[in-house]
Amino acid sequence: MTPISPSRQANRSSWLHGLTSPLVILAAVCGLLACLLLVPLTVPIGAFYWDLFIYFDATNRIFSGQVPGVDFFTPVGPLGYWLFALVEWLFPKGQPLLLAQWSLLVVTGPLMALVVADVDRRSRALALALLLPFLVFQILPVNVTEYYPFPSVDGFGIYNRQITEILYVLAAALVFSTSRRALLAVVVGTMLALFLVKVTGFFAGGLLCVVALAARRIDLRLSLLAAGSFLSVLALLEIWLGVVSAYVGDIALLLSLNEGSLLPRFLQAASMHFAVFAPLCALMLALLVLDGRDILDRAGEFARAPGWSRLAALLDRPLVWIAAATFGALFVETQNTGGQGFIFLWPLLLLAWERRGGLAGARLGVLAVLIAAASLPYLTEVTSRAARAFVGQVKYERLQHENLAQLGQVNQRPEMMQRARVMKTVYAAHPATYEAIAKAGELPSFTLYNEPDFQIVWLMAVDEAVGAIRDFEARHDVRFDTVMSLNFTNPFPWLLDRQATHGIAIGADPYRAVPDPDAAVLAAVGATDLVLYPRCPITGANERLRDLYAPALAKMEKISLSACWDAYVQPAVAAKAR
């Protein structure tokens, strides 16, 4: 065998080194995802999938010049809607859930590149250990908690997933970045993104930044510079769009609509995430035992002569970082369930392994087992559910439709599609039954919104409504310029290329996220050309929305648009329909 020359061996080694570069991998993944968004892919529809269509309602409003929070009430911050609108504009054939999931890479991609490029100068293995799990969670539109057993993807909890993915980048930078410039850019970028996506993530990120400051991972000068940059950007947004004050006002209003003790929510979050919360508690206990002597020594030194360096020596340890992040993750989950939970603890678990020091034997084994127990459940849950969904859909039936455009790029098991067709017919034929169930304060089934067949029925009904609206307009020579839906989400302006009613809430959950309408909102609703009321099925939530806007609807006339839809129209239009 001819020996490989030293020059060829060096070239091969250099080629492999370049191929495994975190920046090369990140760029290649982003390029591949962009290519996939050029293709009209389908995904298997799952629980609460209609949450996704809130983004189309927001995008339609943004394209018409409306500002989130200023011109319409939003359940979260504006950034997620802006990113979705941008990526949808670039990839108009992209599958909606993939657009929503991957749009965040516009923010997290460059920031994560700064982190791994900095870390890669010291350790290629550590940089890849940070990057690869991040890409798994960033790419796969799957939550860590399963709400329905059939293989499917998760069109809900999107903004919850986004804040944990942003927190992942922040945590990685705070504990592993050494470049001041990179650290400054990542802290400012992630904290802005967290604030503008969902404020609970901003509080969790703030807690991590406080620990970093106390542990001297960031100094006071860098902190002041980051705070100044953060506030300057918010000031510019406020002067330009008025969005910051509107957003803060929406947060205050949502808090008033969701009053209650936090303790039960912490307990609920801990129980829902027990698979990782329990190992994290065990790991913290083990770290306390392993570091106990050093903690006591450092605490004694600080007590005898308080100072920044002694405080940093006491606090800059994996136990403190993991404890702070665990509390932050629980706090995030108290405000809404669904998402990717505790994934941003992975960089801190890596820190615990990196600082294992002279541990050996049984103690090293305990540390390794506990780190694995705290990190693997969510990684395996997300990857296995995604694999089931994307492999299983090979035999799935694609939703047939005429008017749904991108919204119809979904599939599901043939028997589930057949059940949806049957249930839609039953809902339309027996409205009195479902009205009686709604008046009793119940849903047709306890987990109705979890069930993919309901989500399919809803899309079928939307397809029917769009066709019925176009037919009505053609027969009566009218055009409905503004369209509203007395339903959780309103995709009709997007599908019809019309305007949405000004000032009303998107993601209209009347029990948690729809404030009582003021005079301006009622006036806007009263001036709307077409207000749709769904009947397949009739639900208590939709009836409650109708009751909220009843003073405005009283000025309009109700007509039957189709088997699944009533409509409120202006009197002149109703006269034409007679």
N, C-alpha and C positions, 0 to 999 in steps of 0.2 A: 504494500500500500504506500502510495506516494505521500510523504508528510506534507501537511499544510504549512505554507510559508508563514513566517512571523507577520509579514505585511498583510497577507490575506486574513489571517486570524485576527489581527488588530482591526481590519476593516469590518469583518463580521461582527466583532464585539461592539464596535462603534455603531453599526447598523442596528443591532439588537438593543443597545442602550437608547438610541434615538426612538426606536419603535415603542419602547416601554415608558417613554417620557409621559408624565401626567398631562402636560400641556398638549401633546400629540393626541393622547387618548381622548381628552376632553373635546378638542377641536373635531376629531373624527366622529365622536358621538353626536355632537351638535349638528354636524353636516349630514349625518345619516338621518337624524330626526327631521331635519328640514326637508330632506328628500321624501320621507314618509308622509309629510304633511301636504305634499303635492299630489298625492294619490287619494282618491275617495274611499278610504278604508272604512270598515264597520267594526264595531265592538259589541260584545254581548251585554245587553241592557240589564241593569241590576237595581237594587233597592234605592229608593229616593232619587232615581236618576233625573227626575224633573228639576232638581236643584240646579242642574247644569244650565238650564234654559234661562235662568235669571241673567246669565252673562249676555245672552242675545238681546234681552230687553234693555240692559244697560248699554250694550254696544250700539243698538239702534238710536238710543237717546244721545250717546256721545257723538255719533256721526251727524246727528241733527243739530249739534251745538250745545246740548245740555251738559251740565257739570254735575257729577255725582255729589250728593249731599246738599248742593245748592239748589238744583232744579228738580231733584227727586230724592226721596228718602231711601237710604241704603242700610242694610244690616251690618255692613262692615265698611272698611275704608275704600278709597277710590282706586288704589294702585292695581289691584287684581283686575278690575274692569278695564282700566286703561291698557294694561298689557294684553288682555284678551282681544280688545278692539284692534290693537296694533297687529298682533299675529294673525287675526282673522282677515284683516285687510291684506296682509302679505300672502296668506295661504287660503283663499276663499273656498277651496275644495277640501280642506283639512277636516278630519273627524273632530266634532266639537269637544269631546272630552280630552282628546289628545292635545288640541289647541290650548285648552284651559290648563292642563297639567304641565305642558312643556313651555308655555309662555313665560313662566317664572325664570327660566334659564336666561332670559334677557337680563335679569338682575343677578341671579346667583352664579351664572356661568363665569362672567368676568371676575367677580369677587372670589370665587373658589379658585380661579386660575392664579390670582395673586397669592393665595394661601399656599397652594401646592407648589408653585414655582419657588417660593421662599423656602419651604420645607425640603424640597427636592435637592437644594444645594447642600443639605446636610445628610439626608437619608432618602434614597429612592423608595425603599420599602415602606417607610413611614408615610411618605407622600401618597403612595398608592393605597395604603391602608386607610387613609382619609378620603381619597377620591372615589374609590370603587363602591363602597357602601352608599356614599352620597348619590352617585349616579343611579344606583338601583332604586332608591326611594324617589329620586327626582323624575325618573323615567316612567315608573309603573304607577298607573292611576288606581291604586288599591290601598284601602285603609287597613289598619292593623286589627280592627274589630269587624267581624263578619256579622251582617244583619240578615242574610238569606243564604241557605245552603247550596243553591244552584250556582254553578260556575258563572261568574259575571264580574264586571268592573264596577267601580264606585263613582257615580256622578255626583255624590254629595260630600260634604266636609272638605271641599276643595280649598277654601281659604284656611282651614285648620291644617291641612297638609302643607300649604305654602308657608305658614309661620314656623312650623317645625323644621322645614327644609332651610329656611333663612337662619334660624337659630343654630342649625348644624354648622353653617359656614362661620357664624360668629364665634361659636364655641371653639371650633378648630383654630381660628385665628388667635383668639385670646390665649390659648395654652401652648400653641406651637409656633406662631410667627415671631420672628426676631427683627424683621425689617420694620422700622418705625413708619415708613411711608405706606407700606402694605397694610400694616395694622391700622393706621389712621383711615385709609380708604375703606377698609372692610368694616370698621366700627361705624363710620358715618353712613356708609351704604346700607349696611344691614339694619341699623337702628331706624333710618329713614324708611326702609322697606317695611319693617315690622310695624312702625307707627301707621303707615299708610295702607297696610293690608288689614291688620286687626290689632287693636290696642292691647289686648291681653298678651300677645306675643311681644309687644314693646316692653311691657312690665317685666316679663321673664328675661328678656335681653338686658334690660336695665339692671336686674339683679346680678347677672353674670358680669356686667361691666363694673359694678360696685365691688365685687369680689376681685376682679382683675386690678382695680385701682388699689384696694387694700393690700393685695398680694404683690404690688409693684410690677405686675405684668405690663401695665401702662402707667406712665407717670402723670403728675398733675398737669404739666405743660401740654402733653398730648391730649389729656382729658378735656382741658379747656379749649384746645383747638378743635377737637371733635365736637364738643357741645356748641361752639360758635358756628361751625360749619353746618351742623344739624339745624340750628335755629335760623341761620341765614336762608337755607333752602326753604324751610317752612314759611319764613317771612315773604320770600319771593312768590311762593304758591298762593299765599293769602292775598298779597297785593294784586297778583295777576288774575286769580280765579275766585278768591274768597272761600276756597275749599276747606281751609284748616278750621276756621271758626265754625263753619257749617258742620263739619265732621265732629268736632268736639260737642256741638249742640246735639247732634244725633246720638252720640255716646251717652250723654246725660239723659236723653229721652229714653233710650233703650234700658238704661239702668233703672229708671222709674217704672218701666213696664215689666221688669224682671226682678222685682224685689224678693228678698228671702235670705235665709242664713246661708253662709258659705260652708259651714261645717258639714252639712249633709252632702253637699256637692263634692267636697274633698273626699269624703268617705266613698261616694259613688265612683269617683274617678279612680281611687285606689283599688276598689274592688274590680272595676272593669279592666284595669291594667295590672291585675295581681300577678300575672305571668312574669312581668318584669319588675314590678314594684317590690315583690317579696325578695327576689335575688338582690336587688339594689340595697334593700335594708340589711340583708345578710352581709353583703359586701362592705357596706359602711361600718357595720359592727366589727367585721374582720379587720378593716383598716384601722379602726379605733384601737383594737387590741394590738395590732402589729406596730402602730405608731404611738401607742400610749405613752411610753417613756419619753419619747422625743417631744410629744405634745405637752407633757407636764413640764419638761425642762424649758421649752420655749415659752410657755405660759408664765413660768416663774421668772424668767429673764425679763419678759415684758412687764410683769407686775412690779419688779424691782426698779426698772428704768424704762418707762414707756418711750417708744420711738417708732418711727415709720419702718425702719429696717427690721426691728424686732417683731413688729406686728406682721410684716410680710413673711418673716421666717415661720411665724405661727400659723398663718392662714394659707400660704402657698403650698398646699398639699392636696393630693387627690381626694381625700375625705371631704374637705371643705367644698371643693369644686363639684363633686358628685352630689353632695347634700343640697347645695344651692340649686343645681340644675334639676334635681328630683322635685324639689319644692316648686320650681318654676314650671316644670312639666305638669304637675298636678294642678297648679293654678290655671294654666292654659286649658286644661280639660274640664275645669269646673264651669266654664262659660259656655261650652258646647262640646258634645261628644262626637266622635267621628274624626278621622284624620290619621296621623302617624305617630301620635303620642310621644313616646320617650326617645325617638330616634336620635335626637341631638345630644344624647349622653355618650354616644360612641366615641367622639374625640376625647372625652374625659375618662372613659374606660381605658382608652389607649394610653392616656397619661399615667393611669395607675399601673399599667404594665411596664411602661417605659421607666418608671421610677421604682421598680421592684427591688433595686439595689442588690444586696447580698442575700436575698431570700433564696432558699434552696429546700429540696426535699418536700415534706408534707406541707409546709407553709406556702411554698411556691405553687404546689398543686392546688391548694384551697383557693388561692388568689386566681389562678387560671380558670378553675371550674366556675367560680362565682362571676368572673367577667364574662365567660361564655354564656352562663345562665341568664345574665342580664342583657346580653346583646343579641343572641341568636334567635330567641322566639319571634321577634318582629321581623327580622330578616327572612327567616324561613316562612313565616306566615304570608308576608307580602309576595315573595317570589313563588311560593307554591300556589297561592290563589291566582296569581297572574298567569302562571303556566297552565293551570286548569282552565282558566277562562279563554286564553288565546289558542290552546290546543283543542279544547272542546268545541269551539265555534266552527271548526271545520265541517261539522255535521249540522250546524244551526241553520235556521231559515231566516233570510233577510226580510225585514219589514217592507211590505209593499205599500206604496203611497204615491200620490200625485202632486201634493202641494207642500211637502215638508222640507224640501231642499236638504241642507246639511243635517237638519234635526232628525231626518229619517235614516241616517247612516248607522243603524243598529241591527242586531240580530238576536235570536233566542231559540230555544229548543222548539221544534215543530208543534209539540203538544201544548206548549205554553202559548204559542201564537194562536192555535185553535181555541184554547180556553179564552183568550182575550177577545176573539171574534164573537164567541158565544156570549160572554159576559156583557159586551157592548150592546148586543141585541136585547139581552135581558134588562139591562139598566134602562134602555129606551122604552121598552114595552111595559115596564112596571114601576113608573116613577113614584107612585104612592107608597110603595113598600119602602123605598130608600128615603123618602121624605119622612116617613114615620120613624125610621131608625135615626135619622139626623135629629129630629125633634126630641128623641129620647136621650140625646147627647152621646150617641155611639156612632162608630163607623160600621160599614157592612162586615168587615172583619177587623179584629183587634190590631192586626199588623198590615192593614190595607196598603199603606204607602211603601212598605218594605217589599211588597210582592211585585215581581217583574211583570206579571200579567196586567196589574193595574197600570203600571207605567206604559205598557204597550197600548192598553185601552185608551189612555189619555192621549197618546200620540195619534192613534186612529181617530179620536174625536177631534183633535186639532186639525188633522187632514180634512175631515168632513166639514169643519167650520170654515176653513179657508175657501174650499170649493163652494160652499153655500153662500158665502159673502160675495164672491165674484159673480155667482149666478144671480143673486139678488140685485147687485149693482147693474148687471147687464139687462135684466128684465125691467127694472124700474128707472133706469137712466139716472142713477145717483152715484155718488162716490163718498165713501166714508174716509175723511182725511185723518181723523183721530179715532183710535181704537183702544178700548180698555177691556180687561177681563176681570170678572169677580172670582178670581181663582188665585192660587198660590203664585203662579207665574204667567206672564203675558208675552208669548212669542209672536202674536199676530201682527203688530206693527212691523217687525222684522220681516216676516214672511210675505206681507202685503206691500212692503215698502211705503208705509204710512208713518204717522206721528203717534207717539204715546201721550197719554194724558199727563199734563204738567203737574208736578208736586206730589204725586201719590207714591206710595212705597213699592219698591220691587222686592221680590221674595216675600209676598204678602201673607205671612202667617198672622192671622188676626189675634192669636193668643199671646204672641211674644214680640212681634216686630211691626205692628201697624198702629201708629198713634191715632188718637181720635182726630178726625179731619177738622181743620179750622175753616173759616169762611172762604179763604182763598182756594183751598183744596176742593171744597164743595162746589164753588163756582166753576172750577176747571172741570170737575166731573160732570156738572150740569151742562156744560158747553160741549162735551164730547159727542162726536157723531154716532158712535156705536159702542155700547157697553154690553159685553157678552156674559151670559150666566150659564154655566155648565150643568147638565142634567144627567151625565153618564159617569158616575152616579151623582145624585144629590148628596151633599155632605154638610155637616154642621158648620165647618169652617167657611164654606162658600156662602151659606145662609148668613153667617155672622158678618162677612164682608158686605153682603147686600144690605144688612141692617145698618152698618156703619155709614154707608153712603146713601141711605134711604132718602134723606131730605133733598139730595140732588136728583136722585132717580125719579122722585115724585113729579118732576117737571117733564119727564119723558114718557113715552108710551112703550109698552112691552109687546113684542111680536114673537111668533115662533119662527125661528130661522131654519132649524132642522130638527131631526128627532132628538139630538143630543144637546141642542142649544136654544135657549131663549135669548132675546136681545132687546135692549132698551135703545130706542132711537128717538130722534127729534120728531115732534108732532107732524111736521110737514112731510117727512119721509114715511111715517106710519100711514098718513092719508093716501099716499101713492100706492101703498101695499094693499089697501083694502079692495 
